[in-house]
Amino acid sequence: MDVVYFVVLVSSLIFVHELGHFLFAKAFGVKVITFSLGFGPKILRLRGRETEYCVSLLPLGGYVRMLEESKSDVVLPEEKRRTFESLPVYKRIVIVLAGPAMNLIFPVLLYFSVFVSDGPVLPPTVGVVLPNHPADGKLFPGDRIMSINGEEIGTFDELKRIIAKSPGKTLRFKVFRDNKHTDVEVVVEDTLERRQLDIVERIGTIGIQPSPPAPVVGVPNGESPAYRAGLRTFDMITHVGGVPVRRFTDLSEMFADNAGETLPITYLRPVFLPSALGGIADMAVLEAGVVALTPDATGTTLFERTGVELADLYPAIVPEDSVFYKADMRPGDKIVRLDEELVPAWSTFCERLLAEPDRPHRIDFQSARDGRARSGTIQLRREEITDEHGQSFEKYVLPIQHWLPVAPEVRVSHPAPIRYAFEKAVEETVDMTRFVLVGLVRLGQGRVSLKSLSGPITIFQVAGEEGRKGTDYFLWAMALISINLGLFNLLPIPVLDGGHFLFFLIEGALGRPLPLRAREVMHIVGMAILFGLMLLAFKNDVERRWDGMASVAKGAAE
């Protein structure tokens, strides 16, 4: 089946590429003699009025053969104006560039077919507002964003995209809150985001997230009603008095009018299982339990009444080799201060650490073992990482993690699926084209290893893997390879479309074509470069998969 996926993928991209050359050649009146998918012996021929359409045995390529006197074609007097050479330089350039252009446009259609079939989507409802960000105090959890600057939106993804494209700008939100519409203005924060290949991009953020936190609780006080009842940090409450609980904010509403009445609390408690499944992995399972909780009727807040709070600032994973563990922090401890300043949220804690990663920080926390306040000094460790492109870079690592699952909002049908899919398809195509283009530049600069080059073996493997995952995955892979193919063909190497484009630019500047001998020599050089790149890509493919190929060969021999 992998062979079928490979043939479909490669043949589709070659067809699209050659179709670009063919359509524009026909549009400009050039006679097309042959339109071929593949090279080598022809296995299928169809004769048109003047063009032979054929499929050849080897699918790794294709060509459109146009009428050209320079190729010793027999040109009748009435067909002289239909040769490729008879066209003005700009039309020849259009025909040459049409192939790569089709490979860069085709992904829009592929991405569109993926996005238009997206199922129900998250509505533009605010789930979390991060402290010390532009939205803090202006937007609130539960706010439904109806429009931005007068433009109606129907999904959280649209909301996020508009904000990301507006760094430094003031956006006017129409918000549905407390059964009425309210206008809110927020100045978008201008942030720099570092991505792969050292791409740094300015994006806008206001500090909101789509889904509210689930009712996972922290229980810091051993004398609180919740602790005495048997609740512990990281318990996920599922029912209060038989009523289901979906979000942490639901707990405040459920205990708001309680005058000290004992309620049954159902919960799920994570139980850590080291070296589970025969030592394959560490994992945790959720065990159900029920307790009877009698809240303090004199309290006014959820914490005062019950002693539970959101488990946001409670690390769930503290590796033994980390600086946090050496500072005496353990899972379940509560982070209180960083550098003598109160920490309002986990996001704030991470932001402050990563803003100044090169210096020591004092951390204050409350121990889950005895409830005592403890403190220590930490400094993030910088690690060298090599990505799949062979590019090495250093990155600061925050080894501790908290556990705070979200309660996704009820998904809705997209109000404008066609517009949404088209806009997102164009955006994704532009982003991926820029990413591949930067990769080629980094390759030329020597900042990306030549070992990152891949050839037909990798394409064969990717086609099979993504094809088995499903149609969407396969189309996504096809789009990425199509962009690679389009940009690669634009390289100024003779025999590639980019090389022909270079010849025509020179011809346009000189007012005459380059001498035939010069073009022949440059084509030979181009073929040598292309052949060398193919050998290098093949070598990289074999080296990456040598162990697997050797195992398969050994198994076949036995």
C-alpha positions in Angstrom: 0.0 0.0 0.0 2.9 2.3 0.7 3.8 2.1 -3.0 0.3 3.3 -4.0 0.6 6.3 -1.6 4.0 7.2 -3.0 2.9 7.0 -6.6 -0.3 9.0 -5.9 1.7 11.7 -4.0 4.5 12.1 -6.5 2.4 11.7 -9.6 -0.1 14.4 -8.3 2.7 16.9 -7.7 4.4 16.2 -11.0 1.0 16.5 -12.8 0.3 19.9 -11.1 3.8 21.2 -12.0 3.7 20.2 -15.6 0.1 21.3 -16.0 1.3 24.8 -15.1 3.8 24.8 -18.0 1.2 23.2 -20.3 -1.6 25.6 -19.7 0.4 28.7 -20.1 2.2 27.4 -23.2 -1.3 26.7 -24.7 -2.5 30.1 -23.6 0.3 31.8 -25.5 -0.2 29.7 -28.6 2.8 27.4 -28.3 2.4 24.0 -29.9 2.9 21.3 -27.2 4.1 18.0 -28.7 4.2 15.8 -25.6 2.8 16.0 -22.1 4.4 13.2 -20.0 4.1 12.0 -16.5 7.2 10.1 -15.6 10.3 9.1 -17.6 11.4 5.9 -19.4 9.2 3.5 -21.4 5.7 4.7 -22.0 3.0 2.5 -20.5 0.0 4.6 -21.6 -0.4 6.9 -24.7 -3.4 9.1 -25.6 -3.2 11.1 -28.8 -4.9 14.5 -28.8 -5.4 16.8 -31.8 -1.7 17.9 -31.7 -0.4 16.7 -28.3 0.5 13.2 -27.2 -0.4 12.6 -23.5 1.5 9.7 -21.9 2.4 8.1 -18.7 5.8 6.6 -18.4 7.2 3.8 -16.2 9.3 5.9 -13.8 7.1 8.3 -11.8 10.0 10.5 -10.5 9.5 13.4 -13.0 7.7 14.5 -16.1 8.0 17.0 -18.9 6.2 19.2 -21.4 7.8 19.1 -24.8 7.1 22.2 -26.8 7.9 23.0 -30.4 11.4 24.4 -30.6 13.7 25.0 -33.5 16.7 24.8 -31.2 15.9 21.1 -30.5 15.9 20.3 -34.2 12.1 20.0 -34.4 10.6 20.0 -37.9 8.9 23.4 -38.0 6.5 24.1 -40.8 6.3 27.7 -42.1 2.8 28.1 -40.7 4.0 27.0 -37.3 7.0 29.3 -36.9 4.9 31.6 -34.7 4.0 28.6 -32.5 7.5 27.8 -31.4 8.7 28.5 -27.9 11.5 30.7 -29.1 9.1 32.9 -31.0 7.6 34.2 -27.8 8.7 37.5 -26.2 11.1 36.9 -23.2 8.4 37.8 -20.6 6.0 35.1 -21.9 8.7 32.5 -21.9 9.5 33.5 -18.3 5.8 33.1 -17.4 5.7 29.6 -18.9 8.9 28.6 -17.1 7.7 29.9 -13.7 4.2 28.5 -14.1 5.3 25.0 -13.0 6.8 26.1 -9.7 4.0 28.6 -9.2 1.4 25.8 -9.5 3.3 23.8 -6.8 3.1 26.8 -4.5 -0.6 27.4 -5.2 -1.7 23.8 -5.1 -1.2 23.6 -1.3 -3.9 26.2 -0.9 -6.4 23.7 -2.4 -5.0 20.9 -0.3 -5.1 22.8 3.0 -8.6 24.1 2.1 -9.9 20.6 1.7 -8.5 19.8 5.1 -9.7 22.9 6.9 -13.2 22.9 5.3 -13.9 19.5 6.8 -12.9 20.6 10.3 -15.5 19.4 12.7 -17.2 21.5 15.4 -14.8 24.3 16.6 -14.2 26.1 19.9 -16.4 29.2 20.2 -14.7 32.6 20.8 -15.3 32.4 24.6 -12.7 33.5 27.1 -11.7 30.6 29.3 -8.7 32.0 31.2 -7.3 35.6 31.6 -3.6 35.5 32.4 -2.4 38.0 35.1 -0.4 41.0 34.1 -1.4 40.9 30.5 -3.4 43.4 28.4 -6.7 41.6 28.9 -6.3 41.4 32.7 -9.2 43.4 34.2 -10.8 44.1 30.9 -11.9 40.7 29.7 -13.2 37.9 32.1 -13.7 34.2 32.0 -17.0 33.4 30.3 -16.9 36.5 28.0 -18.1 35.7 24.5 -16.3 37.8 21.9 -18.9 38.7 19.2 -16.7 41.0 17.0 -13.3 42.7 16.8 -13.2 46.2 15.3 -16.7 45.5 13.8 -15.7 42.3 12.2 -17.8 39.4 13.4 -16.0 36.2 14.5 -17.3 32.8 15.1 -14.3 30.8 16.5 -11.5 31.1 19.0 -9.1 30.4 16.3 -10.2 33.5 14.4 -9.9 35.5 17.6 -6.4 34.3 18.1 -5.3 35.0 14.5 -6.6 38.5 14.5 -4.9 39.3 17.8 -1.6 37.7 16.5 -1.6 39.9 13.5 -2.1 43.1 15.5 0.9 43.6 17.7 0.9 47.1 19.3 -2.6 48.0 18.0 -5.7 48.8 19.9 -8.6 46.4 19.3 -12.2 47.1 20.1 -14.0 44.0 21.3 -17.8 43.6 21.4 -18.4 41.2 24.3 -21.5 39.4 25.5 -21.3 39.4 29.3 -24.0 39.1 31.9 -26.7 38.9 29.2 -25.8 42.2 27.6 -23.3 43.5 25.0 -20.3 45.5 26.2 -17.5 47.3 24.2 -14.0 46.8 25.5 -10.8 48.2 24.1 -7.5 46.3 24.6 -4.0 47.3 23.5 -2.3 44.2 22.0 1.0 43.3 23.5 3.9 43.2 21.1 6.0 40.0 21.7 8.8 38.2 19.9 8.4 34.5 19.3 11.4 32.4 18.4 10.7 29.4 16.1 12.7 26.7 14.4 15.5 27.7 12.1 16.1 30.9 14.2 12.9 32.5 12.8 11.9 35.4 15.1 8.4 36.7 14.5 6.5 39.6 16.0 3.1 38.5 17.2 0.3 40.1 19.2 -1.0 38.6 22.5 -3.4 39.9 25.1 -3.2 37.0 27.6 -6.3 34.9 27.1 -6.9 31.1 26.6 -9.9 29.3 25.2 -10.9 26.7 27.8 -11.4 27.1 31.6 -9.4 24.9 34.0 -11.0 21.7 35.2 -11.9 21.4 38.9 -8.4 20.1 40.0 -7.9 21.4 43.5 -5.0 22.3 45.8 -5.4 21.7 49.5 -2.6 23.5 51.2 -3.9 23.7 54.8 -4.0 20.5 56.9 -6.7 22.0 59.2 -9.1 23.0 56.4 -12.5 21.3 56.0 -11.4 19.8 52.7 -8.3 18.2 54.2 -10.2 16.9 57.2 -12.8 15.4 54.9 -10.0 13.5 53.0 -9.5 15.7 49.8 -5.9 16.1 48.7 -4.0 18.3 46.2 -4.5 17.2 42.6 -7.9 15.6 43.3 -10.3 16.3 40.4 -13.8 16.9 41.8 -16.5 15.4 39.5 -19.7 15.9 41.6 -20.8 18.0 44.5 -24.0 16.7 46.1 -24.7 14.6 43.1 -24.5 17.6 40.7 -21.8 17.2 38.0 -18.9 19.7 38.1 -17.1 20.6 34.8 -15.1 23.7 35.6 -13.3 24.9 38.7 -15.4 28.1 38.7 -18.5 25.9 39.2 -17.3 25.1 42.7 -17.6 28.7 43.8 -21.2 28.8 42.7 -22.0 25.4 44.4 -20.7 26.5 47.8 -21.8 30.2 47.6 -25.1 29.7 49.5 -24.1 26.7 51.6 -24.8 27.4 55.3 -22.6 24.6 56.6 -24.6 21.7 55.1 -22.5 18.5 54.6 -22.3 17.5 51.0 -20.9 14.3 49.3 -17.9 15.1 47.1 -17.0 12.6 44.4 -13.4 12.9 43.0 -10.8 11.3 40.9 -7.3 11.0 42.4 -4.1 10.5 40.2 -2.1 7.6 41.6 1.5 7.5 40.2 2.8 4.1 39.0 6.5 4.1 38.4 7.9 1.6 35.8 4.4 0.5 34.8 3.6 -1.9 32.0 6.7 -4.0 32.8 9.0 -1.1 33.2 8.1 0.5 29.8 6.9 3.9 31.2 6.0 5.9 34.3 2.3 6.6 34.3 -0.6 7.6 36.5 -4.1 6.2 36.9 -7.2 8.0 38.3 -8.9 6.3 41.2 -12.4 7.4 42.2 -13.4 8.3 45.8 -16.2 9.9 47.8 -15.9 12.1 50.9 -18.3 14.1 53.0 -17.4 17.8 53.2 -18.8 20.2 55.7 -17.9 23.8 54.7 -17.3 26.6 57.1 -20.4 28.7 57.0 -18.6 31.9 58.2 -16.3 32.0 55.1 -17.1 34.2 52.1 -14.8 32.8 49.4 -14.5 29.2 48.2 -11.1 28.9 49.9 -12.4 30.3 53.2 -15.4 27.9 53.2 -13.6 24.7 52.1 -9.9 25.2 52.0 -9.6 24.3 48.3 -8.1 26.4 45.5 -7.1 25.9 41.9 -4.1 23.6 41.6 -2.4 26.0 39.3 0.7 26.8 41.4 1.3 23.2 42.6 4.1 21.4 40.7 3.1 17.8 39.9 6.4 16.7 38.4 9.7 17.7 40.1 12.6 15.6 38.6 15.2 14.4 41.2 18.1 15.8 39.1 16.5 19.3 38.9 17.6 22.5 40.7 14.1 22.6 42.2 14.4 19.2 43.8 17.8 20.2 45.2 16.1 23.3 46.6 13.9 20.9 48.6 10.8 21.3 46.5 8.6 18.2 46.0 5.4 17.4 44.0 2.4 18.9 45.7 4.3 21.9 47.2 2.8 25.3 46.5 4.8 28.1 44.8 4.3 31.3 46.7 6.9 33.9 45.8 9.7 34.3 43.2 12.3 36.9 44.1 10.2 38.2 47.0 7.2 38.9 44.7 3.9 37.0 45.0 3.3 34.6 42.1 -0.4 34.9 41.0 -0.4 32.1 38.4 1.8 29.4 36.9 2.0 31.4 33.6 3.5 34.4 35.6 6.0 32.1 37.3 7.2 30.7 33.9 7.4 34.2 32.3 9.4 35.7 35.2 11.9 32.8 35.1 12.4 32.8 31.4 12.7 36.6 31.2 15.9 36.4 33.3 17.1 32.8 32.9 20.8 33.6 33.4 20.7 34.6 37.0 19.8 32.8 40.3 16.3 33.2 41.7 15.0 32.9 45.2 11.8 30.7 45.3 9.5 30.5 48.3 7.0 27.7 48.6 4.8 25.9 51.1 5.7 22.3 51.7 2.9 19.7 51.3 4.8 17.4 53.8 4.4 19.6 56.9 2.7 22.8 55.7 5.9 24.8 56.6 7.2 27.7 54.4 10.5 26.8 52.7 12.8 28.6 50.3 15.7 27.9 48.0 17.8 29.3 45.2 17.3 28.1 41.6 18.9 28.8 38.2 17.6 27.4 35.0 19.9 25.1 33.1 20.7 25.8 29.5 20.8 22.8 27.2 22.1 22.3 23.7 19.4 20.9 21.4 19.8 19.6 17.8 16.6 19.7 15.8 15.6 17.5 12.9 17.2 20.0 10.4 20.7 19.4 12.0 20.6 22.9 13.5 22.0 23.2 17.0 20.8 25.8 19.5 20.7 26.4 23.2 17.5 26.5 25.1 16.6 27.1 28.7 14.7 24.2 30.2 12.0 24.5 32.9 12.0 20.9 34.3 9.0 21.1 36.7 5.5 20.8 35.4 2.1 21.3 36.9 -1.1 19.3 36.1 -4.1 21.4 35.3 -6.3 19.9 32.6 -8.9 22.1 30.9 -12.7 21.8 30.6 -13.2 22.4 26.8 -16.1 24.6 25.8 -19.0 23.0 24.0 -17.9 23.1 20.3 -20.0 24.8 17.7 -20.4 24.6 13.9 -18.4 27.1 12.1 -20.6 30.0 10.9 -18.6 30.6 7.7 -16.6 27.4 6.9 -15.7 28.3 3.3 -14.2 31.7 4.2 -12.5 30.2 7.2 -11.0 27.3 5.3 -9.8 29.5 2.4 -8.2 32.2 4.7 -6.5 29.6 6.9 -5.3 27.7 3.8 -3.7 30.8 2.3 -2.1 31.6 5.7 -0.8 28.1 6.2 0.6 28.0 2.7 2.4 31.4 3.2 3.8 30.3 6.5 5.1 26.9 5.2 6.6 28.6 2.1 8.4 31.0 4.2 9.6 28.3 6.5 11.0 26.2 3.6 12.5 29.3 2.0 14.3 30.2 5.3 15.5 26.6 5.5 17.1 26.8 2.0 18.8 30.1 3.0 20.1 28.5 6.3 21.3 25.6 4.2 23.2 28.0 2.0 24.6 29.8 5.0 25.8 26.5 6.5 23.6 27.0 9.6 21.6 23.9 8.7 23.4 20.6 8.0 23.4 19.1 4.6 22.4 15.9 6.4 18.9 17.4 6.6 18.4 17.0 2.8 16.0 14.2 2.0 15.3 12.2 -1.2 12.9 9.6 -2.6 13.3 7.1 0.2 12.2 9.7 2.8 9.3 10.7 0.5 8.3 7.1 0.1 8.3 6.6 3.9 6.4 9.8 4.6 3.8 9.0 2.0 3.2 5.6 3.5 3.2 6.8 7.2 0.9 9.7 6.5 -1.4 7.8 4.2 -2.0 5.1 6.8 -2.9 7.9 9.3 -5.7 9.2 7.1 -6.6 11.5 4.2 -6.0 14.7 6.1 -2.5 13.7 7.1 -1.7 12.6 3.6 -2.9 15.9 2.1 -0.9 17.8 4.7 2.3 15.9 3.7 1.5 16.4 0.0 1.2 20.2 0.6 4.5 20.4 2.3 6.3 18.4 -0.3 4.6 20.4 -3.1 6.0 23.6 -1.5 9.5 22.1 -1.3 9.3 21.0 -4.9 8.2 24.4 -6.1 10.9 26.3 -4.3 13.6 23.8 -5.2 12.7 24.2 -8.9 13.2 28.0 -8.5 16.9 27.5 -7.6 19.1 29.2 -10.2 20.6 25.9 -11.4 20.6 25.2 -15.1 18.2 22.4 -16.1 15.8 23.5 -13.4 13.1 26.1 -14.0 15.1 28.6 -12.0 18.0 28.1 -14.3 15.9 28.8 -17.4 14.5 31.9 -15.7 18.1 33.1 -15.1 18.9 32.5 -18.8 15.9 34.5 -19.9 16.7 37.4 -17.5 20.2 37.5 -19.1 18.7 37.4 -22.5 16.3 40.3 -21.6 19.2 42.3 -20.3 21.6 41.6 -23.3 18.9 41.8 -26.0 20.0 38.4 -27.3 20.2 34.8 -26.1 23.4 33.5 -24.5 25.7 31.7 -27.0 24.7 28.0 -27.5 28.0 26.8 -26.3 27.7 28.7 -23.0 24.3 27.3 -22.4 25.5 23.8 -23.1 28.3 24.1 -20.6 26.1 25.6 -18.0 23.6 22.8 -18.5 26.3 20.2 -18.0 27.4 22.0 -14.8 23.7 22.1 -13.7 23.3 18.4 -14.3 26.4 17.7 -12.2 25.1 19.8 -9.4 21.7 18.2 -9.5 23.2 14.7 -9.7 25.4 15.5 -6.7 22.5 16.8 -4.7 20.5 13.6 -5.5 23.4 11.4 -4.4 23.7 13.4 -1.2 20.0 13.1 -0.5 20.0 9.4 -1.2 23.0 8.9 1.1 21.2 10.8 3.9 18.1 8.7 3.4 20.1 5.5 3.6 22.1 6.6 6.7 18.9 7.6 8.5 17.3 4.2 7.9 20.3 2.0 7.8 19.5 0.1 11.0 16.0 -0.6 9.9 17.0 -1.6 6.4 19.7 -3.9 7.8 17.2 -5.5 10.1 14.7 -6.1 7.3 17.5 -7.6 5.1 18.7 -9.8 7.9 15.1 -11.1 8.6 14.7 -11.8 4.9 17.9 -13.7 4.8 16.9 -15.9 7.7 
